[in-house]
Amino acid sequence: MLTGAAIAVVCAIVVPLVALIGIVLLDGDAKAVETNDGGGGLQGVPVEFRPWILKADEACPEPEMTPALLASQLWSESKFKTTREEATSYAGAQGPAQFIPGTWATWGRDSDGNGEASPWDIGDAVTAQGRMMCSLLKDAKASGYGGDPRALALAGYNAGWGAVEDYRGVPPRSFAGGETYDYVHAILADIPRFQGPGLLEVSGSGSGPDALRRAAARAGTPYSWGGGTPSGPSTGFCDGTNGYLNGRCSASVTAGFDCSSLVQYAYWPTTKLPRVASEQYGATSDRAVSRDALQPGDLLFWSHGGSGSIYHVAIYAGDGNVLHAPRTGRVVELQPLTSAMPERDYYGATRP
C-alpha cells in the first residue's frame, strides 16, 4: 500500500479534459486515426478499445485471429460507437460488437470486472467478440469448406454458422440482399488500415535493453493510477483527484500500470527500484545522463520544479522515443520524447 506522501508523486497529471481527448479522431465514416500507438500490431483504434482487442487476440490460439481482424470487424459493426442511440441495429443487435440478446447469453462475460456482463461495456463486448470469433475460426478449419477460414468465421458471426453450413462456404450475394457477402469482404479489405507496427524491437544486451524489452511486452496495457507491481499489472485506486475517467474511479477496476510501476516492473528483479517516480530519481540521480547521450533503458523525469516535484518517469526507447504509461485513459505506449510530456517540465535523465 502506498503512503499518502507517496501517492502525491505516483505519476499522473491532473489536466483539462481536452488534453485527455484527441488521441483518436473519427473522421465520419472515413478512417480512425491514432497517434503513435506503441506497437502491438494495431493502429487506428480508439484508446479505450485497444487493450481489450489485444487481450481478446491473446486469448485465442488460432493464428488467423489478429488484432487488426478484430478491429476491422468492430469498425464494420459499429464504427467503435458505444451509445444505445448509435449502436443499436434495426434487428436489435446491441453494443460495439453488435450482439443480439440470444447470442450474448452464450458468449457474454463480465470481463471488465464491474459486476455486470453487458454488451454495452467495451471490455465485455470485445472479449465476447473474440471468444465467438475464435470458436468460429475453429469451426471453419474443421469444416473442410474451401476458402479463407477468416471469411467463413466472419460469415458465421454475421449470419450464423447454419448459413455457412447451408452454402458450404460464405453465402452468396443472393443471400440476405448481399449483407453477409458484403460484410465479409469489407472487413477483410479493411484489415490493412488497422495493422500497426509490431512490438518495439530492442537490440543489445545489458540491464537497460533488457528492461526496455520487458516493458515493451506490456505495450497496450491500460494506465491505472496506483496500479502495477514488480510482478505485473494490478488494479489501482483513486485519491480524490487522480484515477478518475468520465467521473468514475477507473483505477479501482482497471488492471494496469502507472508510470513508475511500469519502470519498477521493467527493471525488477535485477535492479530493485523504489515504487514512485521521485524516489526512483533519488535512487539513480548519481548516474545522470545528458540528453544527447541517452541510451535505451535510461530513465527520463519530468517535474513541476525541482527533484521534490517530479511527477512522471519514462523509459528511453531509442530514436528520440520513450515508452511510458502516460495517464488515466491511456495505455503503455511509445511516444516522441519531445511530446510525451510538456517540454518545459523535462527535468533530466538517469541510468539505473
C-alpha positions in Angstrom: 0.0 0.0 0.0 1.3 3.5 -0.9 1.5 6.1 1.8 -0.2 9.5 1.5 3.1 11.1 0.7 3.9 8.6 -2.0 0.5 9.0 -3.6 1.4 12.6 -4.4 4.1 11.5 -6.8 2.7 8.4 -8.4 2.9 9.6 -12.0 -0.3 11.2 -13.0 -1.1 14.7 -14.1 -4.4 16.4 -13.5 -5.1 18.0 -16.9 -8.1 19.6 -18.5 -10.4 17.1 -20.2 -9.5 18.5 -23.6 -6.0 17.2 -23.0 -7.3 13.7 -22.5 -9.0 13.5 -25.8 -7.7 13.9 -29.3 -5.5 10.8 -29.4 -8.3 9.4 -31.7 -10.0 11.3 -34.4 -13.0 9.7 -36.1 -13.5 11.4 -39.5 -17.0 10.5 -40.2 -17.1 7.0 -41.8 -13.7 7.5 -43.4 -10.9 6.4 -41.0 -10.0 6.1 -37.4 -6.7 7.9 -36.8 -4.5 7.3 -33.8 -1.2 8.9 -32.9 1.9 6.7 -32.1 0.2 3.5 -30.9 3.1 1.8 -29.1 3.1 -1.2 -31.3 1.3 -4.4 -30.7 0.3 -4.9 -34.4 -2.6 -2.4 -34.1 -3.3 1.1 -35.1 -6.2 3.5 -35.8 -8.2 2.2 -32.8 -9.8 4.3 -30.0 -7.6 4.0 -26.9 -10.4 2.6 -24.8 -10.8 -0.4 -27.2 -7.1 -1.1 -27.8 -6.2 -3.1 -24.6 -9.3 -5.3 -24.9 -8.7 -6.1 -28.6 -5.1 -7.1 -27.7 -6.4 -9.2 -24.8 -9.0 -10.9 -26.9 -6.4 -11.7 -29.6 -4.0 -13.1 -27.0 -6.7 -15.4 -25.6 -7.3 -17.1 -28.9 -4.7 -19.7 -30.1 -5.9 -19.7 -33.7 -3.2 -18.0 -35.9 -5.8 -16.5 -38.2 -7.0 -14.3 -35.3 -5.2 -10.9 -35.3 -5.8 -7.6 -33.5 -6.4 -6.0 -36.9 -9.1 -8.5 -37.8 -11.0 -7.8 -34.6 -10.6 -4.0 -35.1 -11.8 -4.2 -38.7 -14.8 -6.2 -37.6 -15.6 -3.7 -34.8 -15.4 -0.9 -37.3 -17.8 -2.6 -39.6 -20.2 -3.5 -36.8 -20.4 -0.2 -35.0 -17.6 2.3 -36.1 -16.5 1.9 -32.4 -19.7 3.5 -31.2 -20.9 2.7 -27.7 -24.1 4.6 -27.1 -27.6 3.0 -27.3 -28.6 5.6 -29.9 -25.7 4.9 -32.2 -25.0 1.2 -31.5 -28.4 -0.5 -31.7 -29.3 -2.0 -35.0 -32.7 -2.4 -36.7 -32.5 -6.1 -35.8 -31.9 -5.4 -32.1 -28.2 -6.1 -32.1 -26.5 -4.1 -29.2 -23.2 -2.5 -28.4 -19.9 -2.1 -30.2 -19.7 -5.7 -31.2 -23.4 -5.9 -32.1 -24.7 -8.9 -30.1 -28.3 -9.9 -30.2 -29.5 -11.0 -26.7 -29.7 -14.7 -27.6 -26.1 -14.8 -28.8 -24.9 -12.6 -25.9 -26.3 -15.2 -23.5 -23.8 -17.7 -24.9 -20.7 -15.5 -25.2 -21.1 -12.7 -22.8 -19.0 -12.5 -19.6 -18.2 -9.8 -17.1 -14.7 -9.4 -18.5 -14.1 -5.9 -17.1 -15.0 -6.9 -13.5 -17.6 -4.2 -12.9 -20.2 -6.7 -11.7 -22.2 -6.8 -14.8 -21.9 -8.7 -18.1 -23.1 -6.1 -20.7 -22.8 -5.9 -24.5 -22.5 -2.1 -23.9 -19.3 -2.4 -21.9 -16.3 -2.2 -24.2 -14.3 -4.9 -22.3 -17.2 -7.3 -22.1 -18.2 -6.8 -25.7 -14.8 -7.1 -27.3 -13.7 -10.2 -25.3 -17.0 -11.8 -26.2 -16.4 -11.0 -29.8 -13.0 -12.6 -29.6 -14.4 -15.7 -27.9 -17.0 -16.1 -30.6 -14.7 -15.5 -33.5 -12.1 -17.9 -32.0 -14.7 -20.6 -31.9 -15.9 -19.9 -35.4 -12.3 -20.0 -36.7 -12.0 -23.5 -35.2 -15.3 -24.5 -36.9 -14.2 -23.0 -40.2 -10.9 -25.0 -40.2 -12.7 -28.2 -39.2 -15.4 -27.9 -41.7 -13.5 -28.8 -44.8 -15.1 -26.0 -46.7 -12.8 -24.1 -49.1 -11.7 -20.6 -48.8 -10.3 -18.3 -46.2 -11.3 -19.5 -42.7 -11.5 -15.9 -41.6 -14.2 -15.3 -44.2 -16.1 -18.3 -43.1 -15.8 -17.2 -39.4 -17.0 -13.7 -40.3 -19.9 -15.1 -42.2 -20.8 -17.2 -39.2 -20.7 -14.2 -36.9 -23.0 -12.2 -39.2 -25.5 -14.8 -40.4 -25.0 -17.7 -38.0 -22.9 -20.8 -38.7 -26.0 -22.6 -40.0 -25.9 -20.3 -43.1 -22.3 -21.2 -43.7 -23.2 -24.9 -43.5 -26.2 -24.4 -45.9 -23.9 -22.9 -48.5 -20.8 -24.8 -47.6 -19.0 -21.5 -47.6 -19.7 -17.8 -47.4 -23.3 -17.2 -48.5 -23.5 -15.6 -52.0 -24.8 -12.1 -52.8 -28.2 -13.5 -53.3 -28.4 -14.4 -49.6 -30.0 -11.7 -47.4 -29.6 -9.0 -50.0 -25.9 -9.4 -50.1 -25.5 -8.2 -46.5 -23.3 -11.1 -45.3 -21.3 -11.3 -48.5 -20.5 -7.5 -48.4 -19.8 -7.7 -44.6 -17.1 -10.4 -45.1 -15.4 -8.7 -48.0 -15.5 -5.2 -46.4 -13.9 -6.5 -43.2 -11.1 -8.4 -44.9 -10.4 -5.5 -47.2 -10.1 -3.0 -44.3 -7.7 -5.1 -42.2 -4.5 -3.4 -43.5 -5.6 0.0 -42.3 -5.7 -1.3 -38.7 -2.4 -3.2 -38.9 0.2 -1.3 -36.9 3.9 -1.9 -36.2 4.9 -4.9 -34.1 6.1 -4.6 -30.6 9.2 -2.5 -30.1 12.3 -4.3 -31.3 15.3 -3.7 -28.9 18.8 -4.6 -29.8 21.8 -5.0 -27.5 22.2 -6.6 -24.1 22.5 -5.4 -20.5 20.1 -4.1 -17.9 18.9 -1.1 -19.9 17.9 -3.0 -23.1 16.6 -5.9 -21.0 14.3 -3.6 -19.0 13.1 -1.9 -22.2 12.2 -5.3 -23.7 10.3 -6.3 -20.6 8.3 -3.0 -20.6 7.7 -3.2 -24.4 6.0 -6.5 -23.9 3.3 -4.6 -21.9 2.5 -2.1 -24.7 -1.2 -1.6 -24.8 -1.7 -2.3 -21.0 -4.1 0.3 -19.5 -2.9 3.1 -17.2 -4.1 2.6 -13.6 -3.3 5.2 -11.0 -1.5 3.4 -8.2 -1.7 0.1 -10.0 1.1 -2.2 -11.1 3.6 -4.3 -9.1 7.0 -5.9 -9.9 5.1 -8.9 -10.9 2.8 -7.2 -13.4 -0.4 -5.2 -13.8 -2.8 -4.7 -10.9 -5.8 -2.5 -10.1 -5.1 0.8 -8.5 -7.1 3.3 -6.6 -8.4 6.9 -6.7 -7.3 9.6 -4.2 -10.0 12.2 -4.7 -8.1 13.8 -7.6 -6.4 11.1 -9.6 -7.5 7.8 -11.1 -10.9 9.0 -12.5 -12.3 8.8 -16.0 -15.6 10.3 -17.1 -16.5 10.9 -13.4 -15.9 7.3 -12.3 -13.0 5.8 -10.4 -11.4 4.0 -13.3 -8.2 2.9 -11.4 -10.1 0.7 -9.0 -11.5 -1.5 -11.8 -8.5 -1.3 -14.2 -5.6 -3.7 -14.0 -2.6 -1.9 -15.3 0.4 0.3 -14.5 1.1 3.9 -13.7 4.4 5.4 -14.9 6.6 4.5 -12.0 5.2 1.0 -11.5 6.0 0.2 -15.2 9.6 1.3 -14.6 9.8 -0.7 -11.4 8.4 -3.8 -13.3 10.8 -3.3 -16.2 13.9 -3.4 -14.0 12.8 -5.9 -11.4 14.4 -8.0 -10.0 17.9 -7.2 -11.5 17.6 -3.7 -10.2 15.0 -3.2 -7.4 14.0 0.4 -7.9 11.6 2.2 -5.4 7.9 2.5 -6.2 7.4 6.2 -7.0 8.9 8.5 -9.6 10.6 11.0 -7.2 12.2 8.1 -5.3 13.4 6.5 -8.5 15.1 9.7 -9.4 16.7 9.9 -6.0 17.9 6.3 -6.3 19.6 6.9 -9.6 20.5 10.6 -9.7 24.1 9.9 -9.1 24.2 8.4 -12.6 22.8 11.4 -14.5 22.8 11.2 -18.3 22.8 14.2 -20.7 20.0 14.3 -23.2 22.4 13.9 -26.1 23.9 10.7 -24.6 20.7 8.8 -23.9 20.7 5.0 -24.3 17.8 2.5 -24.4 16.6 1.8 -20.9 17.6 5.2 -19.4 15.0 6.9 -17.2 13.6 10.3 -18.0 11.9 12.5 -15.5 9.5 15.5 -15.6 8.9 17.9 -12.7 6.9 20.9 -11.7 10.0 22.3 -10.1 12.9 20.6 -8.5 13.6 17.0 -7.6 10.8 17.1 -4.9 8.2 17.8 -7.5 8.9 15.1 -10.0 5.6 13.8 -11.3 6.5 11.5 -14.3 9.0 8.9 -15.4 9.5 7.2 -18.8 12.0 4.8 -20.3 14.1 5.9 -23.2 13.4 3.6 -26.2 15.9 5.0 -28.7 15.5 7.1 -31.9 14.1 10.0 -29.8 11.2 8.0 -28.4 10.1 7.0 -24.9 8.0 4.1 -23.7 5.7 5.1 -20.8 2.3 4.9 -19.1 1.1 8.5 -19.6 -2.1 8.9 -17.6 -5.6 7.7 -16.9 -7.5 6.8 -20.1 -4.3 5.9 -22.0 -2.1 2.8 -22.3 1.5 1.9 -22.2 2.7 3.4 -25.5 5.6 4.7 -27.5 5.8 8.5 -28.0 8.4 11.0 -29.1 10.4 12.4 -26.2 9.6 15.9 -27.3 5.8 15.5 -26.9 5.4 12.7 -24.3 5.1 15.4 -21.6 5.3 19.2 -21.5 8.8 20.0 -22.8 9.2 22.8 -20.2 8.8 20.2 -17.4 11.6 17.9 -18.6 14.0 17.6 -15.6 16.7 15.1 -16.6 17.7 11.5 -17.2 19.5 8.8 -15.2 20.9 5.4 -15.9 19.9 2.7 -13.3 
